[in-house]
Amino acid sequence: MVWPILRRRCVLRFRGSGRLVPWLGPTLRGLVARLFRDNVCRQPVADRFGKWRYCKGCEYMNDCSYGMTLEPDAGASEVFFQGQGDIARPVVFAPSFPCPRVCQTGTELPLEILFLGRRAAQQVEMLWAMLEKAGQRSILGPDGIAFDVLGTEDREETIALPTTLADEEGEIGRVEIALQSPLTLHTERPEPGCPVRQTRWGSRPRFLLLRPTFADLFRASARVLGALYALEFNRRLDADFETLKHCANEVALESASYEYFEQRRASSRSGERLARGIVGRGWYGPVPKALFAWVQWGGVVHVGTDRVAGAGRWQLRPASD
């Protein structure tokens, strides 16, 4: 199963000095998204913050550049598994994490924006124009700092996934997962020693996962990759998920140094006032090579809550010791 992605990298150079927050992804993504939507939305201005606040059900969705990149609507499509529609956004803003707490004029921050699939890649230049326009507004960080966008570099890749264990035989004795941004996954039961990290998912209570197993990381990767595949090809990704999940459950968590992370935020969609997650790294093994590929790509495309703002990125590699 293969499909293309485009990784566009640049540097944000700040035009002033002041305070920043460690994770700029939510603010940056929100700023660009608002400008993009205002530039292309065909609904009456009076309805954009009411009836069409979140675009779902809009008759223009299929040929709207904003709709196909930042706010796709899974609707009633049967190609999505339950719950996948809300995570199938094919554009991810991933600023370097952590950001310095204070910046000076000329401080630079690396940024990568991922365009997952052909339809998303068709909107690169439009979205890039919105990013450059956003830089002229003094809004990043508590002190509202403007920025310039410099040094654009494109890297094209192809996602390739084994659909069965037999597609990629063998195993790796021990692997390391190093989180490169906060990871927010949830479980229905609180972990020992941390019963208060609670959020609500629909009508059910959910608790922040503080010590993810390899199976947790595989399931999160499979959900996102499956949703992105369905969005790109309008059909389900045909893989032997039951066997892959069973094997993922057999991979041991050998040790971990994950730590809790939180940051103030203001989400108009969820009403959340804190961004919560974990940072750090974990060691797992042994890992079948077929599973390694899925979890490795999961770290590239980002998984979990707020993945579109750069959360849930990791590097997976064979452990050196």
C-alpha positions in Angstrom: 0.0 0.0 0.0 1.7 3.2 -1.2 0.9 6.8 -1.5 2.9 10.1 -1.8 3.6 12.7 0.8 5.4 16.1 0.5 7.4 17.5 3.4 8.1 21.2 3.0 10.6 22.6 5.4 11.5 26.2 6.2 12.7 28.5 9.0 10.6 31.1 10.8 12.8 34.1 11.6 11.2 36.2 14.3 11.0 40.0 13.7 11.0 41.0 17.3 11.8 39.8 20.8 9.6 38.5 23.5 8.2 35.4 25.2 7.2 32.2 23.4 5.6 29.0 24.5 7.3 25.6 24.1 4.7 24.3 21.6 3.7 26.8 18.9 1.9 24.3 16.7 -1.7 25.1 17.8 -1.3 28.9 17.5 0.5 28.7 14.2 -1.9 26.2 12.6 -5.0 28.2 13.9 -3.6 31.4 12.5 -2.9 30.0 9.0 -6.2 28.1 8.9 -8.3 31.2 9.7 -6.6 33.2 6.9 -6.9 30.3 4.4 -10.6 29.8 5.2 -11.4 33.5 4.9 -9.6 33.7 1.6 -11.5 30.8 -0.1 -14.8 30.2 1.7 -17.8 30.6 -0.6 -20.4 30.7 2.2 -22.0 34.1 3.2 -19.7 35.9 5.6 -22.6 36.1 8.1 -22.8 32.3 8.3 -19.1 31.5 8.6 -19.0 31.7 12.4 -22.4 30.2 12.9 -23.9 27.5 10.7 -20.7 26.9 8.8 -18.3 27.3 11.7 -16.7 23.8 11.1 -17.6 23.3 7.4 -19.2 19.8 8.0 -21.9 19.2 5.4 -20.9 22.2 3.2 -22.0 21.7 -0.4 -18.7 23.1 -1.6 -16.5 20.7 0.3 -15.4 18.4 -2.5 -13.8 21.2 -4.5 -12.8 23.6 -1.7 -9.0 24.0 -1.3 -9.5 24.6 2.5 -11.9 21.7 2.8 -9.6 19.2 1.1 -6.6 20.1 3.3 -7.5 21.6 6.7 -11.1 20.6 7.2 -12.0 17.5 5.2 -15.5 16.0 5.9 -15.7 12.2 6.1 -19.5 12.5 6.2 -21.3 9.2 6.0 -18.7 7.5 3.8 -18.4 3.8 4.5 -14.7 3.7 3.7 -13.9 5.2 7.1 -13.8 3.1 10.3 -15.8 4.6 13.2 -14.0 7.6 14.6 -11.6 8.0 11.7 -13.3 11.0 10.0 -12.2 13.5 12.6 -8.5 12.6 12.3 -8.2 12.4 8.5 -6.7 15.8 8.0 -3.9 15.6 5.4 -1.9 18.8 6.3 0.2 18.9 9.5 2.0 22.0 10.9 5.0 20.8 12.9 7.2 23.5 14.3 10.4 22.4 16.2 9.7 21.5 19.8 10.5 22.7 22.3 10.5 26.4 21.2 12.8 28.7 23.2 11.0 30.4 26.1 12.3 33.8 25.0 13.4 34.9 21.5 15.3 37.8 20.1 15.0 39.6 16.8 16.5 37.1 14.3 15.9 34.0 16.4 15.0 31.1 14.0 12.6 28.2 14.5 12.5 25.3 12.0 9.1 24.4 10.7 7.9 21.4 8.7 4.5 21.2 7.0 3.4 17.8 5.7 1.0 17.4 2.7 -0.2 13.8 2.9 -1.5 12.7 -0.5 -1.9 14.2 -4.0 -4.9 16.4 -3.3 -3.2 18.1 -0.3 0.0 18.6 -2.3 -2.0 20.5 -5.0 -2.7 23.2 -2.4 0.9 23.8 -1.3 1.3 27.3 -2.9 -2.0 28.6 -1.7 -1.3 27.5 1.9 2.2 28.8 1.7 0.9 32.2 0.7 -1.3 32.2 3.8 1.7 31.2 6.0 3.7 34.2 4.7 0.7 36.5 5.2 0.3 35.2 8.8 3.9 36.1 9.5 3.1 39.8 9.0 0.7 39.7 11.9 2.1 40.1 15.5 0.4 37.1 17.1 2.9 34.3 18.1 3.6 33.9 21.8 2.3 36.0 24.7 4.0 39.1 23.4 2.7 38.8 19.8 5.7 38.4 17.6 5.7 38.5 13.8 8.0 36.4 11.6 9.4 35.9 8.1 9.4 32.6 6.3 12.8 31.6 4.9 14.6 28.8 3.2 11.9 26.6 1.7 13.0 23.0 0.9 10.7 20.3 -0.4 11.2 16.5 0.1 8.9 14.0 -1.6 8.5 10.5 -0.2 6.2 7.6 -0.7 4.5 5.9 2.2 4.9 2.1 1.9 3.2 -0.3 4.3 3.3 -4.1 4.6 -0.3 -5.5 4.8 0.7 -8.8 6.4 3.5 -10.0 8.6 4.8 -12.1 5.6 5.4 -8.9 3.6 8.3 -7.9 5.9 9.7 -11.0 7.6 12.1 -11.0 10.6 12.3 -8.9 13.7 14.4 -6.2 15.4 15.5 -7.1 18.9 15.1 -3.7 20.6 13.8 -0.4 19.4 13.8 3.2 20.8 10.9 5.6 20.3 12.0 9.2 20.9 9.1 11.7 21.1 9.8 14.9 19.1 6.6 16.7 20.2 3.9 16.1 22.9 2.0 12.8 22.4 -1.6 12.7 23.5 -3.3 9.3 23.5 -6.2 8.3 25.8 -7.4 5.3 27.6 -10.7 4.5 29.3 -9.0 3.5 32.6 -6.6 5.7 34.5 -3.1 4.5 35.0 -1.9 3.8 38.6 -0.7 7.0 40.3 -2.3 9.4 37.9 -6.1 9.3 38.1 -6.7 13.0 37.5 -5.5 13.4 33.9 -9.0 13.2 32.5 -10.8 14.6 29.4 -14.1 13.7 27.9 -14.5 12.0 24.5 -18.1 12.1 23.5 -20.0 10.8 26.5 -17.2 8.6 27.9 -14.5 9.7 30.2 -11.0 9.3 28.8 -7.6 9.5 30.7 -4.3 10.5 29.3 -2.0 7.6 28.5 1.2 8.2 30.4 3.1 5.0 29.5 2.1 3.8 26.1 2.7 0.2 25.1 4.0 -0.7 21.6 0.4 -1.9 20.9 -0.9 1.6 21.8 1.5 3.2 19.4 0.7 0.7 16.6 -3.1 1.2 17.0 -2.7 5.0 16.9 -0.5 4.7 13.8 -2.9 2.4 12.1 -5.9 4.6 12.8 -4.3 7.7 11.2 -2.6 5.9 8.3 -5.9 4.0 7.6 -7.9 7.3 7.6 -5.4 9.1 5.4 -5.4 6.2 2.9 -9.2 6.2 2.8 -9.2 10.0 2.2 -6.7 9.7 -0.6 -8.2 6.6 -2.4 -11.8 6.5 -1.2 -11.4 2.9 -0.1 -10.3 1.1 3.1 -6.7 0.1 3.5 -6.8 -3.7 3.1 -4.4 -5.1 5.7 -4.5 -8.0 8.1 -5.1 -5.8 11.1 -6.2 -8.6 13.5 -2.9 -10.4 13.1 -0.9 -7.2 13.2 -2.7 -6.0 16.4 -2.1 -9.4 18.0 1.6 -9.3 17.3 1.8 -5.7 18.6 0.3 -6.9 21.9 3.2 -9.3 22.3 5.9 -6.6 22.1 7.2 -5.7 25.5 7.8 -2.2 27.0 11.3 -2.8 28.4 11.8 0.7 29.9 10.6 4.3 29.5 11.4 7.8 30.6 8.1 9.5 29.6 7.1 12.7 31.4 3.9 14.6 31.7 3.6 17.9 29.6 1.0 20.6 29.7 0.6 24.0 28.2 -2.1 26.6 28.3 -4.2 26.9 25.1 -7.5 28.2 23.9 -9.4 25.8 21.5 -12.6 27.2 20.0 -13.6 23.7 18.8 -13.2 21.6 22.0 -13.2 24.4 24.6 -10.0 22.9 26.1 -7.8 25.4 28.1 -4.8 23.1 28.5 -2.9 21.0 25.9 -1.8 17.8 27.7 0.5 15.0 26.6 3.7 13.2 27.3 7.3 13.8 26.2 10.4 11.6 26.5 11.3 8.1 25.1 10.7 4.4 25.5 12.4 1.1 24.6 10.5 -1.9 23.2 11.2 -5.3 21.9 11.5 -7.6 20.1 9.6 -5.9 17.2 8.5 -7.7 14.0 9.7 -5.7 11.0 6.2 -5.4 9.6 5.1 -3.6 12.7 8.2 -1.5 12.7 7.2 0.0 9.4 3.7 1.0 10.6 4.9 2.6 13.7 7.8 4.3 11.9 5.4 5.9 9.5 3.0 6.8 12.3 5.7 9.0 13.8 6.2 10.7 10.4 2.5 11.6 9.8 1.8 12.3 13.5 -0.8 10.6 15.6 -3.2 11.3 18.5 -4.9 14.5 19.6 -3.7 17.7 18.0 -1.6 15.9 15.4 -2.6 18.6 12.8 -0.7 21.1 15.0 2.4 18.9 15.2 1.7 16.7 18.2 2.4 13.0 18.1 5.7 13.0 16.2 8.4 10.6 17.0 11.5 8.9 15.7 11.6 5.1 15.7 15.0 3.4 15.3 16.8 0.2 16.4 18.3 0.7 19.9 22.0 1.0 19.9 22.5 -0.8 23.3 
